[in-house]
Amino acid sequence: MSANNVKFSGLTKIDDIKFGNQELYDLWMKKEVKKGDLLLTSEAPSGQVMIWDSDEKIILSQRLYALRVNDNFNNKYLKYYIQSEMGQKEIIKNNSGSTVFGISVKTFDNIIVYHPIKDIQEKIGNLLYTIDKKIALNNQINARLEEMAKTLYDYWFVQFDFPDANGKPYKSSGGEMVFDETLKRKIPKGWEVKSLNQVADIVMGQSPDGASYNLEQEGTIFFQGSTDFDWRFPNVRQYTTSPTRFAQKGDILLSVRAPVGDLNIAPFECCIGRGLAALRSKSGNNSFLFYVMKYFKTVFERRNTEGTTFGSITKDDLHSLKLVAPADNVLEKYNEIASKYDEMIFIRSQQNHQLTQLRDFLLPMLMNGQISVTCSGARDG
């Protein structure tokens, strides 16, 4: 496991985690990481921390430390102390290195941990951890809902086993397929091949005057590119007082600069910069369009691995993309199902946004003693 997999929010980039055998484990790991230990990144960036909440054996890379608290500390409290502004300042103050700043074993003795008695530590740690566990649960449910919508898309529009007139899988039940010259493959009879611009309105982003950018919430929310992207909805970071091109609520935001193909959804009207395009289904079937674009992302990635690197993609490139357009009744039936999943994802994502704001509001005040925790929660200290 590398430092890239450890974030305040927990384990990330799980698909990138490598596996090793017992010989490698014995070579790298002098001590075993146990459930409840903290994993701390030492550099690039330093100070990201999470609790290892599993009995599974892991091998740590050179940029990761495992911390085990002594009897005077609660592991959850220490995690949130390190995560807090106070703890991060201690990390930064003790970073070493001439080119890449990081934490060395020698600097641990110099990092000061301000703490109350253990009973209060436990209350603070448990409160914040409960919030994060709810966020993690919502993320798991959202990932499952998206997987269900994607599986249905693959089943209906890739394998062509959508329900026929008798409710049976179309292709598997002998539904008629016809050869399409454009795609050089068979598609269901009555379906068409269309260009992306025939099924979607496309708005290419245009960056406003740089002098109009601000973090003071003046003007319109502005997303420059995929650096603002989160799992499905972008993080609000900056604003502009001179908006140029707009995305509407529910539009699909597509990264048109490397990494080309990354996707998010606009949770509200916003200004988009030149790193993004906004796509809106002409028929109102944005759920279908979202997974069409997910498919095109795999096409871009496959071409990248074959040596055809996409540094950027133009409006003409987008217009030239071809897709199988299903019959209206099939499309509407899919969107009816998938849009319900999307709505549930949106609700949980909004809840997570509120929970994150609550946690980030409580964290500094709990750490500096401005508020205290009772059995019923936080109150003025």
NUGU-755068 format. One line per field, with one value per residue (C-alpha): x, y, z; residue number from 1. Coordinates in Angstrom, 2 decimals. Layout:
px: [X, ...]
py: [Y, ...]
pz: [Z, ...]
pos: [NUM, ...]
END
This chain:
px: [0.00, 1.37, 0.87, -1.45, -3.96, -4.19, -6.40, -8.23, -11.43, -9.95, -8.66, -8.65, -7.60, -8.30, -7.91, -4.29, -3.29, -0.72, -0.49, 2.61, 3.50, 4.67, 8.32, 7.83, 5.83, 8.63, 11.22, 9.39, 7.41, 9.38, 6.20, 2.61, 0.07, -2.88, -6.52, -6.87, -3.38, -3.04, -1.54, 0.32, 1.86, 5.42, 5.61, 3.93, 1.91, 2.88, 0.31, -2.58, -3.88, -6.48, -7.35, -6.64, -9.94, -9.23, -7.50, -6.07, -2.27, -0.77, 2.65, 3.53, 5.55, 8.47, 6.22, 3.89, 4.17, 1.98, 1.33, 0.04, -1.18, -0.09, -2.42, -2.70, -4.25, -7.34, -6.56, -9.55, -8.63, -5.04, -6.30, -8.42, -5.73, -3.32, -6.08, -6.86, -5.22, -3.34, -1.93, -1.12, 0.86, 2.92, 3.54, 4.57, 6.77, 8.71, 8.95, 12.48, 14.16, 15.76, 13.56, 10.70, 9.46, 8.43, 8.37, 11.32, 11.38, 13.63, 11.06, 8.34, 9.88, 9.45, 5.77, 3.67, 0.23, -2.07, -4.63, -7.21, -7.60, -8.32, -12.03, -12.56, -10.34, -12.65, -15.76, -14.20, -12.82, -16.07, -18.19, -16.04, -15.58, -19.34, -19.80, -17.12, -18.59, -21.95, -20.21, -18.42, -21.70, -23.37, -20.42, -20.74, -24.48, -23.87, -21.19, -23.59, -26.39, -24.08, -22.92, -26.55, -27.26, -24.07, -24.83, -28.30, -26.79, -24.32, -27.05, -29.47, -27.23, -23.98, -25.25, -28.64, -30.59, -33.19, -36.72, -38.53, -42.30, -42.70, -40.37, -37.58, -33.94, -34.00, -30.79, -30.61, -34.21, -33.49, -34.38, -33.55, -30.16, -29.03, -25.52, -24.56, -21.96, -20.82, -20.04, -19.22, -21.33, -24.89, -27.45, -31.12, -33.54, -35.16, -32.30, -30.11, -26.52, -26.23, -23.52, -23.20, -24.38, -27.62, -28.56, -26.92, -26.49, -22.79, -21.37, -17.58, -16.22, -14.48, -12.38, -13.33, -10.86, -8.42, -8.82, -12.44, -11.50, -12.05, -12.51, -14.81, -18.03, -18.49, -20.36, -20.94, -19.52, -16.75, -15.25, -12.09, -11.43, -11.33, -9.14, -12.43, -14.02, -15.04, -16.64, -19.73, -20.28, -17.49, -16.13, -16.89, -13.57, -13.69, -16.05, -15.99, -17.59, -17.32, -18.93, -18.71, -20.10, -22.66, -23.69, -27.20, -28.14, -27.97, -25.65, -22.85, -19.44, -16.78, -13.05, -11.81, -8.17, -5.93, -7.20, -9.76, -13.06, -13.37, -16.98, -18.98, -22.50, -23.33, -25.32, -26.45, -25.96, -22.27, -19.65, -17.30, -13.75, -11.89, -11.02, -14.65, -17.64, -21.27, -23.56, -27.35, -29.60, -31.89, -34.60, -34.13, -32.53, -29.39, -29.02, -28.59, -26.23, -24.06, -23.34, -22.82, -20.04, -18.73, -18.40, -16.58, -14.15, -13.13, -12.59, -10.28, -8.39, -8.00, -6.62, -4.21, -2.83, -2.47, -0.32, -2.90, -2.70, -5.51, -4.06, -7.36, -10.60, -12.40, -16.05, -15.61, -14.14, -17.19, -19.57, -17.91, -18.45, -20.95, -23.36, -26.22, -29.49, -32.12, -35.82, -37.65, -39.66, -36.51, -34.68, -37.54, -37.84, -34.11, -34.13, -37.14, -35.12, -31.68, -32.96, -34.30, -30.82, -29.37, -31.80, -30.87, -27.19, -27.79, -29.64, -26.88, -24.19, -25.92, -26.17, -22.44, -21.73, -23.64, -21.95, -18.53, -19.29, -20.45, -17.29, -15.02, -16.87, -16.57, -12.99, -11.01, -13.27, -13.11, -9.33, -8.81, -11.44, -13.94, -16.66, -16.86, -18.61, -21.24, -23.07, -25.72, -23.24, -21.43, -22.37, -20.86, -17.92]
py: [0.00, 3.42, 6.97, 7.54, 5.19, 7.06, 10.12, 11.76, 10.23, 6.72, 4.26, 5.58, 4.42, 0.85, -0.51, 0.71, -1.28, -3.99, -7.39, -9.18, -12.67, -13.77, -13.42, -9.74, -9.22, -10.68, -8.56, -5.23, -5.53, -5.81, -5.37, -6.19, -3.42, -4.14, -3.12, 0.33, 1.53, 4.87, 5.04, 8.32, 9.55, 10.79, 12.84, 13.90, 15.03, 14.46, 14.34, 12.43, 10.01, 7.25, 4.41, 0.89, -0.79, -4.33, -7.53, -8.01, -8.03, -5.11, -4.14, -0.46, 1.48, 3.71, 6.77, 5.36, 5.03, 2.97, 4.57, 2.69, 4.80, 4.15, 3.82, 7.60, 8.16, 7.31, 6.39, 8.25, 11.43, 11.26, 10.77, 13.92, 15.88, 15.16, 16.02, 19.34, 22.64, 22.49, 19.05, 19.90, 22.94, 20.64, 18.31, 21.16, 22.75, 19.51, 18.56, 17.95, 17.53, 19.85, 19.01, 16.81, 17.82, 14.99, 13.45, 11.37, 9.04, 11.52, 14.31, 12.39, 13.38, 17.05, 16.87, 18.17, 16.64, 18.82, 16.64, 16.47, 13.49, 10.17, 10.12, 13.40, 12.20, 9.22, 11.42, 13.77, 10.94, 8.95, 11.98, 12.86, 9.21, 8.63, 11.48, 10.04, 6.54, 7.91, 9.66, 6.40, 4.44, 6.93, 6.61, 2.81, 3.00, 5.53, 3.34, 0.39, 2.43, 3.59, 0.03, -1.10, 1.60, 0.75, -2.98, -2.29, -0.07, -2.78, -5.42, -3.37, -1.29, -3.26, -6.84, -5.74, -7.86, -5.23, -6.58, -7.42, -7.20, -10.35, -9.17, -11.53, -10.54, -9.31, -10.67, -13.86, -14.64, -14.38, -10.72, -9.61, -7.92, -5.96, -5.08, -1.41, -0.19, 2.71, 0.65, -2.52, -4.64, -5.75, -3.69, -4.36, -3.86, -0.42, 1.17, 3.85, 5.02, 8.73, 11.29, 12.58, 16.06, 14.52, 13.29, 15.95, 19.71, 20.40, 23.54, 23.92, 25.80, 29.15, 30.55, 34.00, 36.80, 35.56, 38.79, 37.81, 34.61, 34.71, 32.51, 34.98, 33.61, 36.67, 36.04, 32.62, 29.26, 28.39, 25.03, 25.30, 21.61, 18.12, 19.24, 20.33, 16.90, 14.58, 11.14, 12.45, 16.11, 18.73, 20.52, 24.23, 26.03, 29.31, 31.88, 34.36, 37.78, 37.55, 34.22, 33.13, 29.67, 27.96, 24.46, 23.91, 21.78, 18.11, 18.67, 16.17, 17.80, 16.25, 16.84, 17.81, 18.17, 15.50, 13.37, 13.41, 11.71, 12.23, 12.90, 14.75, 16.17, 19.83, 20.01, 23.55, 26.20, 27.08, 28.64, 26.20, 26.89, 25.64, 22.34, 21.24, 20.70, 20.45, 17.89, 17.82, 15.14, 16.58, 14.13, 14.70, 11.29, 12.43, 9.15, 7.28, 9.95, 9.74, 6.05, 6.63, 9.03, 6.49, 4.10, 6.70, 7.23, 3.57, 4.14, 7.09, 5.05, 2.11, 4.36, 5.88, 2.43, 1.76, 4.86, 7.35, 9.90, 12.42, 15.63, 17.34, 16.84, 19.46, 20.13, 18.56, 15.46, 15.20, 15.70, 12.85, 10.28, 7.63, 5.79, 3.35, 5.23, 2.84, 2.86, 5.57, 3.16, 1.31, 4.56, 5.95, 2.71, 2.74, 6.39, 5.82, 3.25, 4.90, 8.39, 7.03, 5.73, 9.10, 10.95, 8.74, 9.34, 13.10, 13.09, 11.12, 13.28, 16.41, 14.81, 14.04, 17.66, 18.80, 16.19, 17.24, 20.87, 19.87, 17.84, 20.59, 23.13, 20.98, 19.75, 22.93, 23.94, 20.51, 20.49, 23.92, 23.45, 26.04, 23.42, 20.21, 16.88, 15.39, 12.09, 13.88, 15.58, 18.91, 22.02, 25.41, 25.01]
pz: [0.00, -0.93, 0.31, -2.66, -1.05, 2.28, 2.70, 5.60, 4.20, 4.33, 1.77, -1.80, -5.29, -4.19, -7.73, -7.74, -4.64, -5.40, -3.71, -2.44, -1.24, 2.22, 1.22, 0.35, 3.54, 5.68, 3.84, 4.20, 7.43, 10.65, 12.68, 11.81, 11.24, 13.53, 13.39, 14.96, 14.00, 12.21, 8.73, 8.15, 4.89, 5.26, 2.04, -1.22, 0.67, 4.28, 7.05, 5.45, 8.06, 8.41, 10.79, 9.54, 10.41, 9.21, 10.35, 6.84, 6.57, 4.65, 3.33, 3.70, 1.13, 2.10, 2.27, 4.93, 8.70, 11.01, 14.41, 17.46, 20.37, 23.94, 26.92, 27.33, 23.91, 21.92, 18.31, 16.89, 18.75, 17.47, 13.90, 14.09, 15.90, 13.04, 10.56, 12.28, 11.38, 14.67, 13.89, 10.27, 11.42, 13.65, 10.69, 8.39, 11.06, 11.42, 7.75, 6.52, 3.13, 0.58, -2.44, -1.22, 2.21, 4.49, 7.93, 9.09, 12.09, 13.90, 13.66, 15.52, 18.85, 17.90, 16.95, 19.82, 20.42, 22.50, 24.24, 27.03, 29.37, 27.67, 28.58, 26.71, 23.86, 23.40, 23.29, 20.73, 18.61, 18.67, 17.70, 14.68, 13.70, 13.78, 11.29, 9.01, 9.24, 8.07, 5.17, 4.29, 4.45, 2.10, -0.27, -0.26, -0.98, -3.77, -5.34, -5.24, -6.84, -9.62, -10.19, -10.50, -13.09, -14.99, -14.95, -16.31, -19.03, -20.03, -20.07, -22.16, -24.44, -24.77, -24.67, -26.10, -23.63, -22.81, -22.18, -25.41, -25.91, -23.81, -21.06, -22.17, -22.90, -26.51, -28.05, -25.96, -26.91, -30.63, -31.19, -34.74, -35.16, -38.24, -39.36, -39.14, -41.63, -39.42, -36.32, -38.28, -35.95, -35.40, -33.49, -32.66, -35.53, -35.40, -33.46, -35.03, -34.96, -34.20, -33.57, -30.02, -31.05, -32.35, -28.89, -26.71, -26.58, -26.05, -24.46, -24.53, -21.54, -21.80, -19.00, -17.69, -17.09, -14.46, -12.50, -11.81, -9.93, -6.19, -3.13, -1.37, -2.91, -5.11, -8.36, -9.95, -8.91, -11.36, -12.28, -14.37, -15.02, -13.58, -10.66, -9.08, -9.61, -6.80, -7.10, -8.93, -8.02, -8.12, -5.07, -4.91, -4.70, -6.57, -8.05, -10.93, -11.30, -15.12, -16.07, -19.70, -20.50, -18.28, -17.31, -16.00, -12.99, -13.99, -16.97, -17.44, -16.96, -19.19, -18.87, -22.34, -21.29, -19.82, -18.26, -21.08, -20.30, -16.55, -15.60, -12.96, -12.81, -12.20, -8.93, -9.81, -12.49, -12.76, -15.01, -16.75, -17.90, -20.95, -19.31, -19.34, -21.59, -20.48, -22.10, -21.85, -23.33, -26.01, -24.92, -21.19, -20.66, -18.85, -16.94, -20.23, -21.55, -18.41, -19.00, -22.72, -21.72, -19.21, -22.15, -24.24, -21.34, -21.62, -25.36, -24.63, -22.04, -24.40, -27.13, -24.61, -23.78, -27.51, -27.89, -29.18, -26.39, -26.04, -24.61, -25.30, -27.21, -29.31, -30.02, -33.46, -31.81, -29.56, -32.47, -34.35, -31.59, -32.66, -30.39, -30.67, -30.10, -28.73, -29.48, -27.55, -25.39, -24.27, -23.58, -21.50, -19.53, -18.73, -17.74, -15.49, -13.52, -13.62, -12.79, -9.48, -8.67, -9.64, -7.39, -4.42, -5.17, -5.27, -1.93, -0.18, -1.76, -0.47, 2.96, 2.84, 1.95, 5.03, 7.24, 5.95, 6.74, 10.24, 10.87, 9.57, 11.75, 14.89, 14.39, 15.19, 18.06, 19.67, 19.36, 20.91, 23.61, 22.38, 22.66, 24.66, 24.17, 26.45, 26.04, 23.98, 21.67, 21.40, 23.33, 24.13, 26.51]
pos: [1, 2, 3, 4, 5, 6, 7, 8, 9, 10, 11, 12, 13, 14, 15, 16, 17, 18, 19, 20, 21, 22, 23, 24, 25, 26, 27, 28, 29, 30, 31, 32, 33, 34, 35, 36, 37, 38, 39, 40, 41, 42, 43, 44, 45, 46, 47, 48, 49, 50, 51, 52, 53, 54, 55, 56, 57, 58, 59, 60, 61, 62, 63, 64, 65, 66, 67, 68, 69, 70, 71, 72, 73, 74, 75, 76, 77, 78, 79, 80, 81, 82, 83, 84, 85, 86, 87, 88, 89, 90, 91, 92, 93, 94, 95, 96, 97, 98, 99, 100, 101, 102, 103, 104, 105, 106, 107, 108, 109, 110, 111, 112, 113, 114, 115, 116, 117, 118, 119, 120, 121, 122, 123, 124, 125, 126, 127, 128, 129, 130, 131, 132, 133, 134, 135, 136, 137, 138, 139, 140, 141, 142, 143, 144, 145, 146, 147, 148, 149, 150, 151, 152, 153, 154, 155, 156, 157, 158, 159, 160, 161, 162, 163, 164, 165, 166, 167, 168, 169, 170, 171, 172, 173, 174, 175, 176, 177, 178, 179, 180, 181, 182, 183, 184, 185, 186, 187, 188, 189, 190, 191, 192, 193, 194, 195, 196, 197, 198, 199, 200, 201, 202, 203, 204, 205, 206, 207, 208, 209, 210, 211, 212, 213, 214, 215, 216, 217, 218, 219, 220, 221, 222, 223, 224, 225, 226, 227, 228, 229, 230, 231, 232, 233, 234, 235, 236, 237, 238, 239, 240, 241, 242, 243, 244, 245, 246, 247, 248, 249, 250, 251, 252, 253, 254, 255, 256, 257, 258, 259, 260, 261, 262, 263, 264, 265, 266, 267, 268, 269, 270, 271, 272, 273, 274, 275, 276, 277, 278, 279, 280, 281, 282, 283, 284, 285, 286, 287, 288, 289, 290, 291, 292, 293, 294, 295, 296, 297, 298, 299, 300, 301, 302, 303, 304, 305, 306, 307, 308, 309, 310, 311, 312, 313, 314, 315, 316, 317, 318, 319, 320, 321, 322, 323, 324, 325, 326, 327, 328, 329, 330, 331, 332, 333, 334, 335, 336, 337, 338, 339, 340, 341, 342, 343, 344, 345, 346, 347, 348, 349, 350, 351, 352, 353, 354, 355, 356, 357, 358, 359, 360, 361, 362, 363, 364, 365, 366, 367, 368, 369, 370, 371, 372, 373, 374, 375, 376, 377, 378, 379, 380, 381]
END
